Amino acid sequence: MHGEQAFAAARAMLGVRFRPQGRDAARGLDCVGLIWAAYAAAQIPLRAPIGYPLRGWRGLRIAAALEQSGLVWVGEIGQTDRRIGDVLLCGLGAGQCHLGLGGMASVIHAHAGLGRVVEAPWDADWAEAAVWRVPDGALTE
């Protein structure tokens, strides 16, 4: 249920401008900020990582930050069931990783190139994404 609420909250943020390190929809969001804002709107506050770079974080450091936030790794796309509200982690090359919020037919993410939060159909960028999720039974405030 919380995944669907977070996805709906992210959908309400479509068009919000992209801002590096942005955590507030009124001022702009980056991919991390979008996920955290969407889950906060669904009454699931995640512990947000601070001081992360736009490029250069590698797998173990990203995994540790996502685990510290309260998310759990559940597998790769195609190896696990897909749920609305899954947090998706994909690599975009040049040492850059990106987060999106998965739906059944689309992904919502803060697109730096387009300068805003967008919803797009599943495509090759997300085909090998790692799937992270709020654990079942997570308490809401």
C-alpha positions as a Markdown table, in Angstrom:
| # | Residue | x | y | z |
|---|---|---|---|---|
| 1 | Met | 0.0 | 0.0 | 0.0 |
| 2 | His | 2.8 | 2.5 | 0.9 |
| 3 | Gly | 4.4 | 1.9 | -2.5 |
| 4 | Glu | 1.3 | 2.9 | -4.3 |
| 5 | Gln | 0.9 | 6.0 | -2.2 |
| 6 | Ala | 4.6 | 7.0 | -2.8 |
| 7 | Phe | 4.1 | 6.4 | -6.6 |
| 8 | Ala | 1.0 | 8.6 | -6.6 |
| 9 | Ala | 2.9 | 11.3 | -4.6 |
| 10 | Ala | 5.7 | 11.1 | -7.1 |
| 11 | Arg | 3.2 | 11.5 | -10.0 |
| 12 | Ala | 1.9 | 14.6 | -8.3 |
| 13 | Met | 5.5 | 16.0 | -8.5 |
| 14 | Leu | 5.7 | 15.6 | -12.3 |
| 15 | Gly | 7.1 | 18.8 | -13.8 |
| 16 | Val | 9.0 | 19.9 | -10.6 |
| 17 | Arg | 12.3 | 21.3 | -11.7 |
| 18 | Phe | 15.5 | 19.3 | -11.3 |
| 19 | Arg | 17.9 | 20.7 | -8.7 |
| 20 | Pro | 21.1 | 18.8 | -7.6 |
| 21 | Gln | 20.8 | 17.8 | -3.9 |
| 22 | Gly | 17.2 | 19.0 | -4.1 |
| 23 | Arg | 14.9 | 17.6 | -1.4 |
| 24 | Asp | 12.0 | 20.0 | -1.5 |
| 25 | Ala | 9.5 | 20.0 | -4.4 |
| 26 | Ala | 8.9 | 23.7 | -4.0 |
| 27 | Arg | 12.6 | 24.4 | -4.7 |
| 28 | Gly | 13.5 | 21.4 | -6.9 |
| 29 | Leu | 14.4 | 17.7 | -6.6 |
| 30 | Asp | 17.1 | 15.4 | -7.8 |
| 31 | Cys | 16.6 | 11.6 | -8.1 |
| 32 | Val | 17.3 | 11.0 | -4.4 |
| 33 | Gly | 15.1 | 13.9 | -3.3 |
| 34 | Leu | 12.2 | 12.7 | -5.4 |
| 35 | Ile | 12.3 | 9.2 | -3.8 |
| 36 | Trp | 12.5 | 10.7 | -0.3 |
| 37 | Ala | 9.8 | 13.3 | -0.9 |
| 38 | Ala | 7.5 | 10.7 | -2.4 |
| 39 | Tyr | 7.9 | 8.3 | 0.5 |
| 40 | Ala | 7.6 | 11.2 | 3.1 |
| 41 | Ala | 4.3 | 12.1 | 1.4 |
| 42 | Ala | 3.2 | 8.5 | 1.9 |
| 43 | Gln | 4.0 | 8.8 | 5.6 |
| 44 | Ile | 7.2 | 6.6 | 5.3 |
| 45 | Pro | 10.1 | 8.8 | 6.2 |
| 46 | Leu | 13.4 | 7.4 | 5.0 |
| 47 | Arg | 16.7 | 8.5 | 6.4 |
| 48 | Ala | 18.2 | 10.6 | 3.6 |
| 49 | Pro | 21.8 | 10.3 | 2.6 |
| 50 | Ile | 23.7 | 13.6 | 2.7 |
| 51 | Gly | 26.6 | 14.9 | 0.8 |
| 52 | Tyr | 26.4 | 12.4 | -2.1 |
| 53 | Pro | 28.1 | 13.3 | -5.4 |
| 54 | Leu | 26.4 | 13.5 | -8.7 |
| 55 | Arg | 29.0 | 11.0 | -10.1 |
| 56 | Gly | 31.5 | 8.7 | -8.6 |
| 57 | Trp | 29.7 | 6.6 | -6.0 |
| 58 | Arg | 30.2 | 2.9 | -6.6 |
| 59 | Gly | 28.1 | -0.1 | -5.8 |
| 60 | Leu | 29.0 | -0.9 | -2.2 |
| 61 | Arg | 28.8 | 2.7 | -1.1 |
| 62 | Ile | 25.4 | 3.2 | -2.8 |
| 63 | Ala | 24.1 | 0.0 | -1.4 |
| 64 | Ala | 25.2 | 1.0 | 2.1 |
| 65 | Ala | 23.5 | 4.4 | 1.8 |
| 66 | Leu | 20.2 | 2.8 | 0.6 |
| 67 | Glu | 20.3 | 0.3 | 3.5 |
| 68 | Gln | 21.0 | 3.0 | 6.0 |
| 69 | Ser | 18.0 | 4.9 | 4.7 |
| 70 | Gly | 15.7 | 2.0 | 5.6 |
| 71 | Leu | 15.4 | 0.3 | 2.2 |
| 72 | Val | 16.1 | -3.4 | 1.5 |
| 73 | Trp | 17.6 | -4.9 | -1.6 |
| 74 | Val | 15.2 | -7.4 | -3.2 |
| 75 | Gly | 17.1 | -8.3 | -6.4 |
| 76 | Glu | 17.4 | -7.3 | -10.0 |
| 77 | Ile | 14.7 | -6.5 | -12.5 |
| 78 | Gly | 13.6 | -9.8 | -13.9 |
| 79 | Gln | 14.7 | -11.7 | -10.8 |
| 80 | Thr | 12.0 | -10.4 | -8.4 |
| 81 | Asp | 8.4 | -9.5 | -8.5 |
| 82 | Arg | 7.8 | -5.9 | -9.6 |
| 83 | Arg | 5.8 | -3.7 | -7.2 |
| 84 | Ile | 4.5 | -0.2 | -7.6 |
| 85 | Gly | 6.8 | 2.1 | -5.6 |
| 86 | Asp | 9.9 | 0.0 | -6.0 |
| 87 | Val | 13.1 | 2.1 | -5.8 |
| 88 | Leu | 15.1 | 1.4 | -8.9 |
| 89 | Leu | 18.9 | 1.9 | -9.1 |
| 90 | Cys | 20.5 | 2.0 | -12.5 |
| 91 | Gly | 23.9 | 2.9 | -13.9 |
| 92 | Leu | 24.0 | 5.5 | -16.6 |
| 93 | Gly | 27.7 | 5.2 | -17.4 |
| 94 | Ala | 30.5 | 7.7 | -16.7 |
| 95 | Gly | 30.3 | 6.6 | -13.0 |
| 96 | Gln | 26.8 | 8.0 | -12.6 |
| 97 | Cys | 24.0 | 6.1 | -10.9 |
| 98 | His | 20.3 | 7.1 | -11.0 |
| 99 | Leu | 17.2 | 6.4 | -8.9 |
| 100 | Gly | 13.7 | 6.1 | -10.1 |
| 101 | Leu | 10.3 | 5.1 | -8.6 |
| 102 | Gly | 8.8 | 2.1 | -10.5 |
| 103 | Gly | 5.2 | 1.6 | -11.5 |
| 104 | Met | 3.9 | -1.3 | -13.4 |
| 105 | Ala | 4.3 | 0.4 | -16.9 |
| 106 | Ser | 6.4 | 3.4 | -16.1 |
| 107 | Val | 9.2 | 4.9 | -14.0 |
| 108 | Ile | 9.1 | 8.4 | -12.4 |
| 109 | His | 12.5 | 10.1 | -12.0 |
| 110 | Ala | 14.1 | 13.5 | -11.8 |
| 111 | His | 15.7 | 13.9 | -15.2 |
| 112 | Ala | 18.7 | 16.2 | -15.1 |
| 113 | Gly | 18.9 | 16.5 | -18.9 |
| 114 | Leu | 15.2 | 17.6 | -19.2 |
| 115 | Gly | 15.5 | 19.6 | -16.0 |
| 116 | Arg | 12.4 | 18.2 | -14.4 |
| 117 | Val | 10.6 | 15.2 | -12.8 |
| 118 | Val | 9.2 | 13.0 | -15.6 |
| 119 | Glu | 7.3 | 9.8 | -16.1 |
| 120 | Ala | 8.5 | 7.5 | -18.8 |
| 121 | Pro | 7.8 | 4.0 | -20.0 |
| 122 | Trp | 10.1 | 1.2 | -18.9 |
| 123 | Asp | 13.1 | 1.2 | -21.3 |
| 124 | Ala | 16.6 | -0.2 | -21.6 |
| 125 | Asp | 18.0 | 2.2 | -19.0 |
| 126 | Trp | 15.9 | 0.5 | -16.3 |
| 127 | Ala | 16.1 | -3.1 | -17.7 |
| 128 | Glu | 19.0 | -4.1 | -15.5 |
| 129 | Ala | 18.1 | -1.9 | -12.5 |
| 130 | Ala | 18.6 | -3.1 | -8.9 |
| 131 | Val | 15.4 | -3.1 | -7.0 |
| 132 | Trp | 15.1 | -1.7 | -3.5 |
| 133 | Arg | 12.0 | -1.5 | -1.4 |
| 134 | Val | 10.6 | -0.4 | 1.9 |
| 135 | Pro | 10.4 | -3.5 | 4.0 |
| 136 | Asp | 7.0 | -5.2 | 4.4 |
| 137 | Gly | 5.5 | -4.1 | 7.7 |
| 138 | Ala | 7.3 | -0.7 | 7.8 |
| 139 | Leu | 5.4 | 1.5 | 10.2 |
| 140 | Thr | 3.9 | 4.8 | 9.1 |
| 141 | Glu | 3.8 | 7.9 | 11.4 |
